[in-house]
């Protein structure tokens, strides 16, 4: 990343051309804290106010941060964090690298850089994890022929000594200066940007330039996107970003951005490149899947450095002429707030500690150690977990208007504070014990267990009851929220659908004159259901109610009387026929003569 600005270079060249004597700050003894600095003396804790009309229309959570200032012996121009040694290497205008321990902010070493001609200045810096080197690029200037030119140095992180230099850069067009340094951790390759328009590929010993790729005019910073293995180079004079394939160095595309782009950072959270445009006071957002600008974000004056904060999903931009750090949320590409810094902040790098960054304040010869606290979440995780379903069974949760189905044991939602209704469903033979409910989110996520079971039938059989007699039944389990009450007529069977493997209380009630038939108790319902049988007349035998017995008796008695009368009539002897005495007998009638 380039932390050098043209106006400073021109001023330096003018000073060197006039053969002015440069003022060099003497290095401090090893192990001491520079100057009158006391850690925390300039410490600030605050909440940054939101910026811009977007933030005013839609309030955003306040930005929580802490800052501490560390005095340096000279103006810092570039930064690199040696992760293996937990050191911060600060390239300064005194042509050295001041090594600061990040644990206690004390100076551990001052490393002199290549010097020749009238003056020599570092301009860019990067850390290479293999072989634990800090690469520094710069230039030297003077009145003698051949004194002007760039150089690159390698500092061993373990010994804090220069172990390799290249002051000739043979085999390439001689650049004016090194505009940026970069490193690809996946392939362990170091890069340097030359001026006017090349990206140099370096070997670790710096004794050979293994490649040279054409880019835009005045390359100023670079970054490797590990997602697509492409190199993005900002070109300050041509106002664009050159995209190269890392494997071949061939150009993929050229993306137009704002004026004077000086710094670039890769946001792995959203897969985008953020470009700080120093001349137009804004940040361009390039989507790495399409290499197109998808957003332009206004920031402070003169953005010069940029970094990504993965813990908070923030992009941090140093504004060199408004002396602040602009914080952007990558979820919506809006400015969250602003953090005050020292004078002329240029470079920014992440520290080994999460959420902590170091900023080089060139104008005030200091470092700002900034710790940004991630904002409180606006949505909270709510997880529903099923219990009782067979593996691979689909089930569904609906919260508000959002419905999610799954064949796995858990379903998750991310929702803001509030009170919500939910419904649960699945296919037979399973059923949720509580198919709906309510829950509240109050600033914390949590889980809910949804129990499932199978349906089973609780049968009630009533025998021997007249069809016009009404009876009722009640089946309940208060724990499971079941209470079924209904009525029926006459003999027959009814089935109450309940959850299997639970115990239920029941009562069966008949009219007052048949109250002896009432039944109540508790029974367990297994997977295959259960039943109870009630025979009208009471008891467990096939008895008949008393009213029916009386009625049947009357009918039987009447039938018996009728049969007895009929039998008596049939057993009476027949009467003998009566013949009148002869005196009363009439002679037979004579037949009438025929009529002709």
C-alpha positions as CSV (number, residue, x, y, z in Angstrom):
1,X,0.0,0.0,0.0
2,X,1.3,3.5,-0.9
3,X,1.5,6.0,1.9
4,X,3.3,8.6,-0.1
5,X,1.6,11.7,-1.6
6,X,2.9,13.7,-4.6
7,X,2.9,17.1,-2.9
8,X,5.3,15.8,-0.2
9,X,7.6,14.3,-2.9
10,X,7.7,17.5,-4.9
11,X,8.6,19.5,-1.7
12,X,11.3,17.0,-0.9
13,X,12.8,17.1,-4.4
14,X,12.9,20.9,-4.2
15,X,14.7,20.8,-0.9
16,X,17.2,18.3,-2.2
17,X,17.8,20.3,-5.4
18,X,18.7,23.4,-3.3
19,X,21.2,21.2,-1.4
20,X,19.6,22.1,1.9
21,X,20.8,20.2,4.9
22,X,18.2,17.7,5.9
23,X,17.4,17.6,9.6
24,X,17.6,14.0,10.9
25,X,16.2,13.1,14.2
26,X,18.7,11.0,16.1
27,X,17.5,7.5,16.9
28,X,16.4,6.8,20.5
29,X,18.1,4.2,22.6
30,X,16.7,0.7,22.2
31,X,14.0,-0.2,24.7
32,X,12.9,3.4,25.5
33,X,9.7,5.2,24.9
34,X,10.2,8.2,22.5
35,X,9.9,11.7,23.8
36,X,7.5,12.8,26.5
37,X,5.0,10.2,25.5
38,X,3.1,8.4,28.2
39,X,0.7,5.7,27.0
40,X,-2.9,6.9,27.3
41,X,-1.9,10.6,27.7
42,X,-3.9,11.4,24.6
43,X,-6.4,8.7,25.0
44,X,-9.9,9.4,24.0
45,X,-13.1,7.4,24.4
46,X,-16.3,8.5,22.6
47,X,-19.2,8.0,20.3
48,X,-18.8,9.4,16.8
49,X,-21.7,11.2,15.3
50,X,-23.2,10.0,12.1
51,X,-22.4,11.7,8.9
52,X,-24.3,12.6,5.7
53,X,-27.9,12.9,4.8
54,X,-28.4,9.1,4.6
55,X,-27.5,8.7,8.3
56,X,-29.7,11.6,9.3
57,X,-32.8,10.1,7.6
58,X,-32.2,6.7,9.0
59,X,-30.5,6.6,12.5
60,X,-27.6,4.3,12.9
61,X,-26.1,2.8,16.1
62,X,-23.4,4.9,17.6
63,X,-19.8,4.1,16.9
64,X,-17.9,2.9,19.9
65,X,-14.1,3.3,19.9
66,X,-11.0,4.1,21.9
67,X,-7.8,5.8,20.6
68,X,-4.3,6.2,22.0
69,X,-1.5,8.3,20.5
70,X,2.1,7.1,20.3
71,X,4.9,9.7,19.6
72,X,7.5,8.8,17.0
73,X,11.0,10.3,16.3
74,X,10.1,11.3,12.7
75,X,7.2,11.5,10.3
76,X,5.8,8.1,9.5
77,X,5.1,7.4,5.8
78,X,4.3,3.7,5.7
79,X,3.4,0.9,8.1
80,X,3.6,-2.9,8.2
81,X,2.8,-5.4,11.0
82,X,5.2,-8.3,11.5
83,X,2.7,-10.9,12.6
84,X,5.4,-13.4,13.5
85,X,7.2,-11.0,15.9
86,X,4.1,-9.0,17.0
87,X,6.0,-5.8,15.9
88,X,4.9,-2.7,14.1
89,X,7.4,-1.6,11.5
90,X,7.1,2.2,10.8
91,X,9.0,3.6,7.8
92,X,9.8,7.2,8.5
93,X,11.1,10.3,6.7
94,X,14.4,9.9,8.6
95,X,15.1,7.0,6.1
96,X,14.8,4.3,8.7
97,X,12.3,1.8,10.0
98,X,11.3,2.2,13.7
99,X,10.2,-1.1,15.2
100,X,7.5,-0.7,17.8
101,X,6.4,-3.5,20.1
102,X,2.6,-3.7,19.9
103,X,2.3,-5.1,23.4
104,X,3.8,-2.0,25.2
105,X,4.3,0.5,22.4
106,X,8.0,0.8,23.1
107,X,10.7,1.2,20.4
108,X,12.6,-2.0,19.9
109,X,14.9,-1.0,17.1
110,X,15.8,1.6,14.5
111,X,16.8,0.1,11.2
112,X,18.7,2.3,8.7
113,X,17.7,2.0,5.1
114,X,19.8,2.4,1.9
115,X,21.2,5.8,1.5
116,X,22.9,7.6,-1.4
117,X,23.0,10.9,-3.2
118,X,21.7,13.9,-1.2
119,X,18.8,12.2,0.5
120,X,16.9,8.9,0.6
121,X,13.3,8.4,1.5
122,X,11.1,5.3,2.0
123,X,7.7,5.4,0.3
124,X,6.0,2.0,0.7
125,X,6.1,-1.1,2.9
126,X,4.7,-4.6,3.2
127,X,5.1,-7.7,5.3
128,X,5.9,-11.1,3.8
129,X,5.1,-14.1,6.1
130,X,7.5,-16.2,4.1
131,X,10.4,-15.7,4.9
132,X,9.3,-13.3,7.7
133,X,10.6,-10.2,5.9
134,X,9.5,-6.6,5.8
135,X,10.0,-5.2,2.3
136,X,10.5,-1.4,2.1
137,X,10.6,0.6,-1.2
138,X,11.8,4.1,-1.6
139,X,13.9,6.5,-3.7
140,X,17.0,8.5,-3.4
141,X,17.8,11.9,-5.0
142,X,20.8,14.1,-5.4
143,X,22.7,16.5,-7.7
144,X,25.2,13.9,-9.0
145,X,24.6,11.9,-12.2
146,X,23.1,8.5,-11.4
147,X,22.2,9.5,-7.8
148,X,18.5,9.5,-8.5
149,X,16.6,6.2,-8.5
150,X,14.5,3.8,-6.6
151,X,15.5,1.1,-4.1
152,X,14.0,-1.9,-2.3
153,X,15.2,-3.4,1.0
154,X,14.3,-6.5,2.9
155,X,14.4,-6.5,6.7
156,X,14.6,-9.8,8.6
157,X,11.8,-9.7,11.2
158,X,13.6,-11.9,13.6
159,X,16.8,-9.8,13.7
160,X,15.5,-6.4,12.6
161,X,18.4,-6.0,10.2
162,X,18.5,-5.3,6.4
163,X,19.4,-8.6,4.8
164,X,19.0,-7.7,1.1
165,X,18.8,-4.6,-1.1
166,X,18.3,-3.7,-4.7
167,X,19.3,-0.2,-5.7
168,X,19.6,-0.7,-9.5
169,X,16.5,-2.7,-10.4
170,X,18.3,-3.8,-13.5
171,X,16.4,-5.1,-16.5
172,X,13.5,-2.7,-16.2
173,X,12.6,0.8,-17.0
174,X,14.2,3.0,-14.3
175,X,11.2,4.3,-12.3
176,X,11.0,7.6,-10.5
177,X,10.1,5.9,-7.2
178,X,8.5,2.8,-5.7
179,X,4.8,3.7,-5.4
180,X,3.6,0.6,-3.5
181,X,4.7,-2.8,-2.1
182,X,2.5,-5.8,-1.8
183,X,2.5,-9.5,-0.9
184,X,0.4,-12.5,-2.0
185,X,0.3,-14.9,1.0
186,X,-1.2,-17.8,-0.9
187,X,1.7,-17.9,-3.4
188,X,4.3,-16.2,-1.2
189,X,5.2,-13.7,-3.9
190,X,6.2,-10.0,-3.3
191,X,5.4,-7.1,-5.6
192,X,6.5,-3.5,-6.1
193,X,4.8,-0.8,-8.0
194,X,7.1,1.4,-10.1
195,X,6.4,4.8,-11.6
196,X,5.4,5.3,-14.3
197,X,3.4,2.1,-15.1
198,X,4.6,-1.3,-14.1
199,X,4.1,-3.9,-11.4
200,X,7.3,-5.7,-10.5
201,X,7.4,-9.3,-9.3
202,X,10.3,-9.9,-6.8
203,X,12.1,-12.9,-5.5
204,X,12.8,-13.0,-1.7
205,X,16.5,-12.1,-2.1
206,X,15.6,-9.0,-4.2
207,X,18.5,-9.9,-6.5
208,X,16.1,-10.7,-9.4
209,X,13.0,-9.1,-10.9
210,X,11.1,-12.2,-12.0
211,X,8.3,-10.4,-13.8
212,X,7.0,-7.0,-14.9
213,X,3.4,-6.4,-15.7
214,X,2.0,-3.3,-17.4
215,X,-0.6,-1.4,-15.4
216,X,-2.0,2.1,-15.5
217,X,-0.2,5.4,-14.9
218,X,1.5,6.0,-11.5
219,X,0.5,2.8,-9.7
220,X,-0.1,3.7,-6.0
221,X,-1.3,0.6,-4.2
222,X,-2.2,-3.0,-4.7
223,X,-4.0,-6.0,-3.1
224,X,-4.5,-9.6,-4.0
225,X,-8.0,-11.0,-3.9
226,X,-7.6,-14.6,-2.6
227,X,-11.1,-15.4,-3.8
228,X,-10.5,-15.1,-7.5
229,X,-6.6,-14.9,-7.3
230,X,-6.5,-11.6,-9.1
231,X,-4.3,-8.6,-8.4
232,X,-5.9,-5.1,-8.1
233,X,-3.6,-2.1,-8.7
234,X,-4.8,1.5,-8.2
235,X,-3.3,4.0,-10.7
236,X,-3.3,7.5,-9.3
237,X,-2.7,9.4,-12.6
238,X,-5.0,7.4,-14.8
239,X,-7.9,7.2,-12.2
240,X,-8.5,3.6,-12.6
241,X,-7.8,0.1,-11.2
242,X,-5.9,-2.5,-13.3
243,X,-7.0,-6.1,-12.7
244,X,-4.4,-8.8,-13.4
245,X,-4.4,-12.5,-13.3
246,X,-1.9,-13.5,-10.6
247,X,-0.8,-16.7,-12.4
248,X,0.0,-15.1,-15.7
249,X,0.1,-11.3,-15.1
250,X,-2.3,-10.8,-18.0
251,X,-4.8,-8.0,-17.8
252,X,-8.4,-9.0,-16.9
253,X,-10.0,-5.5,-17.0
254,X,-9.5,-1.9,-16.2
255,X,-12.0,-0.3,-13.8
256,X,-12.6,3.4,-13.8
257,X,-12.8,4.9,-10.3
258,X,-12.6,8.4,-8.7
259,X,-9.8,10.9,-8.9
260,X,-6.3,10.1,-7.7
261,X,-6.9,6.6,-6.2
262,X,-4.2,6.0,-3.6
263,X,-5.2,3.0,-1.6
264,X,-7.2,-0.2,-1.9
265,X,-8.4,-2.9,0.5
266,X,-10.1,-6.3,0.0
267,X,-13.3,-7.0,2.0
268,X,-13.6,-10.8,2.3
269,X,-17.0,-10.5,4.0
270,X,-18.8,-9.2,0.9
271,X,-16.2,-10.0,-1.8
272,X,-15.5,-6.4,-2.8
273,X,-12.6,-4.1,-3.2
274,X,-12.8,-0.6,-1.6
275,X,-10.7,2.1,-3.2
276,X,-9.8,5.4,-1.5
277,X,-9.9,8.2,-4.1
278,X,-7.8,11.0,-2.7
279,X,-8.7,13.6,-5.3
280,X,-12.5,13.2,-5.2
281,X,-12.9,12.6,-1.5
282,X,-14.8,9.3,-1.9
283,X,-14.5,5.5,-1.9
284,X,-15.3,3.3,-4.9
285,X,-16.7,-0.2,-4.3
286,X,-15.8,-2.8,-6.9
287,X,-17.5,-6.2,-6.8
288,X,-14.9,-8.9,-7.4
289,X,-17.3,-11.2,-9.3
290,X,-18.0,-8.7,-12.0
291,X,-15.1,-6.1,-11.6
292,X,-17.7,-3.3,-11.8
293,X,-18.2,-0.3,-9.5
294,X,-21.4,-0.9,-7.5
295,X,-21.2,2.0,-5.1
296,X,-19.5,5.4,-4.5
297,X,-19.3,6.6,-0.9
298,X,-18.5,10.2,0.1
299,X,-15.9,10.3,3.0
300,X,-13.7,13.0,4.5
301,X,-11.1,15.2,2.9
302,X,-8.2,13.5,1.1
303,X,-8.7,9.8,1.8
304,X,-5.2,8.3,1.8
305,X,-5.3,4.9,3.5
306,X,-7.9,2.1,3.8
307,X,-8.3,-1.1,5.7
308,X,-10.9,-3.8,6.4
309,X,-12.1,-4.8,9.9
310,X,-13.6,-8.3,9.6
311,X,-14.8,-8.5,13.2
312,X,-17.0,-5.4,12.9
313,X,-17.7,-5.6,9.1
314,X,-16.3,-2.1,8.8
315,X,-14.1,-0.4,6.2
316,X,-11.8,2.2,7.7
317,X,-10.6,5.2,5.7
318,X,-7.9,7.7,6.8
319,X,-8.8,11.3,5.7
320,X,-5.5,13.1,5.4
321,X,-6.7,16.7,5.3
322,X,-9.7,16.4,7.7
323,X,-7.6,14.4,10.2
324,X,-10.1,11.7,10.9
325,X,-10.9,8.1,10.3
326,X,-14.2,7.5,8.4
327,X,-15.9,4.2,9.3
328,X,-18.1,2.6,6.6
329,X,-20.5,-0.4,7.2
330,X,-20.0,-2.9,4.4
331,X,-23.5,-4.3,4.9
332,X,-25.1,-1.2,3.3
333,X,-22.0,0.9,2.2
334,X,-23.0,3.8,4.4
335,X,-20.9,5.9,6.7
336,X,-21.3,4.9,10.4
337,X,-19.2,7.6,12.0
338,X,-15.9,9.4,12.2
339,X,-13.0,9.0,14.7
340,X,-10.6,11.9,15.3
341,X,-6.9,11.2,14.6
342,X,-3.6,13.1,14.5
343,X,-2.5,15.5,11.8
344,X,-2.3,14.2,8.2
345,X,-3.2,10.6,8.8
346,X,-1.9,8.5,5.8
347,X,-1.4,4.8,6.3
348,X,-3.5,2.3,8.3
349,X,-2.8,-1.4,9.1
350,X,-4.6,-3.9,11.3
351,X,-2.9,-4.9,14.5
352,X,-2.5,-8.5,15.7
353,X,-5.4,-7.8,18.2
354,X,-8.9,-8.0,16.8
355,X,-10.6,-4.7,16.1
356,X,-7.4,-2.7,16.7
357,X,-5.6,-0.7,14.0
358,X,-2.6,1.5,13.7
359,X,-2.7,4.8,11.8
360,X,0.4,6.8,10.8
361,X,-0.1,10.5,11.4
362,X,2.5,12.1,9.1
363,X,2.0,15.6,10.1
364,X,2.2,15.1,13.9
365,X,4.9,12.4,13.9
366,X,2.7,9.9,15.8
367,X,0.8,6.7,15.7
368,X,-2.9,6.4,16.6
369,X,-3.9,3.1,18.0
370,X,-7.6,2.8,17.3
371,X,-9.8,0.1,18.8
372,X,-13.3,-0.1,17.2
373,X,-16.0,-2.0,19.1
374,X,-18.3,-3.9,16.8
375,X,-21.8,-2.4,16.8
376,X,-24.6,-4.2,18.7
377,X,-26.5,-6.5,16.3
378,X,-29.8,-5.3,15.0
379,X,-30.9,-8.9,14.4
380,X,-30.6,-11.7,16.9
381,X,-30.4,-15.5,16.2
382,X,-33.5,-17.5,17.1
383,X,-33.2,-21.3,16.6
384,X,-36.1,-23.8,16.7
385,X,-35.1,-27.4,17.4
386,X,-37.4,-30.3,16.9
387,X,-37.7,-33.3,19.2
388,X,-39.6,-36.4,18.4
389,X,-39.6,-36.5,14.6
390,X,-38.2,-39.4,12.7
391,X,-34.9,-38.6,10.9
392,X,-35.4,-37.0,7.6
393,X,-39.0,-35.8,8.3
394,X,-39.8,-32.4,6.9
395,X,-41.2,-29.8,9.3
396,X,-42.0,-26.1,8.9
397,X,-41.8,-23.0,11.1
398,X,-43.6,-19.8,10.2
399,X,-42.6,-16.6,12.1
400,X,-44.5,-13.5,10.9
401,X,-44.5,-13.7,7.2
402,X,-41.4,-15.8,6.9
403,X,-41.8,-19.5,6.5
404,X,-38.9,-21.9,6.6
405,X,-39.0,-25.7,6.0
406,X,-36.2,-28.2,6.8
407,X,-35.4,-31.9,6.9
408,X,-32.8,-31.3,9.6
409,X,-33.4,-31.0,13.4
410,X,-33.0,-27.2,13.5
411,X,-34.5,-24.1,11.8
412,X,-32.9,-20.7,12.4
413,X,-34.1,-17.1,12.0
414,X,-32.4,-13.8,12.4
415,X,-34.8,-11.1,13.6
416,X,-34.8,-7.8,15.5
417,X,-36.3,-7.0,18.9
418,X,-40.0,-7.6,19.1
419,X,-42.8,-10.0,20.0
420,X,-43.6,-12.7,17.4
421,X,-46.2,-15.4,16.8
422,X,-45.0,-18.7,15.3
423,X,-46.8,-21.8,13.9
424,X,-45.4,-25.3,13.5
425,X,-46.5,-28.0,11.1
426,X,-45.5,-31.3,9.6
427,X,-47.2,-34.2,7.9
428,X,-49.0,-37.2,9.5
429,X,-48.5,-39.4,11.4
430,X,-46.5,-36.7,13.4
431,X,-48.0,-33.6,15.0
432,X,-46.5,-30.8,17.1
433,X,-47.5,-30.8,20.7
434,X,-47.8,-27.1,20.6
435,X,-48.6,-26.0,17.0
436,X,-48.4,-22.3,17.7
437,X,-47.0,-19.9,20.3
438,X,-45.5,-16.5,21.0
439,X,-42.0,-15.4,21.9
440,X,-40.1,-12.1,22.4
441,X,-36.7,-10.9,21.3
442,X,-35.1,-8.5,23.8
443,X,-31.5,-8.0,22.7
444,X,-30.3,-11.6,22.9
445,X,-30.7,-14.7,20.8
446,X,-31.9,-18.1,22.2
447,X,-33.4,-21.4,21.2
448,X,-36.8,-23.0,21.4
449,X,-37.5,-26.8,21.5
450,X,-40.6,-27.9,19.6
451,X,-41.9,-31.4,20.6
452,X,-43.5,-33.7,18.2
453,X,-45.5,-36.9,18.7
454,X,-47.9,-39.2,17.0
455,X,-51.7,-39.2,17.0
456,X,-53.6,-42.0,18.7
457,X,-57.3,-42.7,19.3
458,X,-59.0,-42.8,22.6
459,X,-62.2,-44.9,22.0
460,X,-65.3,-44.7,24.1
461,X,-67.9,-47.5,23.4
462,X,-71.4,-47.4,24.9
463,X,-73.7,-50.4,24.5
464,X,-77.4,-50.9,25.2
465,X,-78.5,-47.2,25.3
466,X,-81.7,-46.0,23.6
467,X,-81.1,-43.9,20.6
468,X,-82.8,-40.9,22.1
469,X,-80.6,-40.7,25.2
470,X,-77.9,-38.0,25.2
471,X,-74.6,-38.6,27.0
472,X,-71.4,-36.5,27.2
473,X,-67.7,-37.2,27.5
474,X,-64.6,-35.2,28.5
475,X,-60.9,-36.1,27.8
476,X,-58.1,-33.9,29.1
477,X,-54.4,-33.5,29.7
478,X,-53.6,-30.1,31.1
479,X,-49.8,-30.4,30.5
480,X,-50.3,-31.0,26.8
481,X,-53.1,-28.5,26.5
482,X,-55.8,-31.0,25.5
483,X,-59.4,-30.7,26.8
484,X,-62.0,-32.3,24.5
485,X,-65.7,-32.1,25.5
486,X,-68.6,-33.4,23.3
487,X,-71.9,-35.2,23.4
488,X,-73.4,-38.2,21.6
489,X,-76.8,-40.0,21.2
490,X,-77.6,-43.6,22.1
491,X,-75.4,-46.6,21.8
492,X,-72.3,-46.3,19.7
493,X,-68.5,-45.5,19.6
494,X,-66.6,-42.2,19.5
495,X,-62.9,-41.7,19.0
496,X,-61.0,-38.8,20.5
497,X,-57.7,-38.0,18.7
498,X,-54.9,-37.4,21.3
499,X,-51.1,-37.6,21.6
500,X,-49.7,-41.1,22.0
501,X,-47.7,-42.1,25.1
502,X,-49.5,-39.8,27.6
503,X,-52.0,-40.3,30.4
504,X,-55.4,-38.6,30.1
505,X,-58.2,-38.0,32.5
506,X,-61.7,-38.8,31.3
507,X,-65.3,-38.7,32.3
508,X,-68.5,-40.1,30.7
509,X,-71.8,-38.8,32.0
510,X,-75.4,-39.9,31.4
511,X,-78.8,-38.3,32.2
512,X,-79.9,-38.2,35.9
513,X,-82.0,-41.3,35.7
514,X,-79.1,-43.2,34.3
515,X,-76.4,-41.5,36.4
516,X,-75.4,-45.0,37.7
517,X,-73.7,-45.4,34.3
518,X,-71.3,-42.5,34.8
519,X,-67.6,-43.3,34.5
520,X,-64.4,-41.4,35.2
521,X,-60.7,-42.1,35.7
522,X,-57.2,-41.9,34.1
523,X,-55.9,-44.1,31.4
524,X,-52.6,-44.2,29.3
525,X,-52.8,-43.9,25.6
526,X,-50.2,-45.9,23.7
527,X,-49.1,-45.7,20.1
528,X,-52.0,-48.0,19.1
529,X,-54.6,-46.1,21.1
530,X,-56.9,-47.4,23.9
531,X,-60.6,-47.8,24.7
532,X,-63.2,-48.1,27.4
533,X,-66.6,-49.8,27.2
534,X,-69.7,-48.9,29.1
535,X,-72.7,-51.3,29.1
536,X,-76.0,-49.6,30.0
537,X,-77.1,-51.0,33.4
538,X,-73.8,-50.5,35.1
539,X,-71.0,-52.9,35.9
540,X,-68.9,-54.7,33.4
541,X,-71.6,-57.3,32.5
542,X,-74.0,-56.9,29.7
543,X,-76.7,-55.5,32.0
544,X,-79.7,-53.5,30.9
545,X,-81.0,-50.3,32.6
546,X,-84.0,-50.7,35.1
547,X,-86.4,-48.7,33.0
548,X,-85.9,-51.1,30.2
549,X,-86.3,-54.1,32.5
550,X,-89.7,-52.8,33.7
551,X,-90.9,-52.2,30.2
552,X,-89.8,-55.6,29.0
553,X,-91.5,-57.2,32.0
554,X,-94.8,-55.5,31.2
555,X,-94.7,-56.7,27.7
556,X,-93.8,-60.2,28.6
557,X,-96.6,-60.3,31.2
558,X,-99.2,-59.1,28.7
559,X,-98.1,-61.7,26.2
560,X,-98.3,-64.5,28.8
561,X,-101.9,-63.5,29.7
562,X,-102.9,-63.5,26.1
563,X,-101.4,-66.9,25.5
564,X,-103.1,-68.4,28.6
565,X,-106.6,-67.1,27.5
566,X,-106.1,-68.5,24.1
567,X,-105.1,-71.9,25.4
568,X,-108.1,-72.0,27.8
569,X,-110.5,-71.3,24.9
570,X,-109.0,-74.1,22.9
571,X,-109.4,-76.7,25.7
572,X,-113.4,-76.2,26.2
573,X,-115.4,-79.4,24.8
574,X,-117.8,-78.7,21.9
575,X,-121.6,-78.6,22.5
576,X,-123.9,-81.5,21.1
577,X,-126.3,-80.5,18.3
578,X,-130.0,-80.2,19.4
579,X,-132.8,-82.1,17.4
580,X,-136.5,-81.0,17.8
581,X,-139.1,-83.7,18.9
582,X,-140.9,-85.5,16.2
583,X,-144.0,-83.6,16.8
584,X,-142.2,-80.4,16.0
585,X,-140.5,-81.8,13.0
586,X,-141.9,-80.6,9.7
587,X,-142.3,-82.8,6.7
588,X,-139.9,-82.2,3.9
589,X,-140.9,-79.5,1.6
590,X,-142.3,-80.6,-1.7
591,X,-140.4,-79.5,-4.7
592,X,-142.0,-76.8,-6.9
593,X,-143.2,-78.0,-10.2
594,X,-141.1,-76.7,-13.1
595,X,-142.3,-73.7,-15.0
596,X,-142.5,-74.1,-18.7
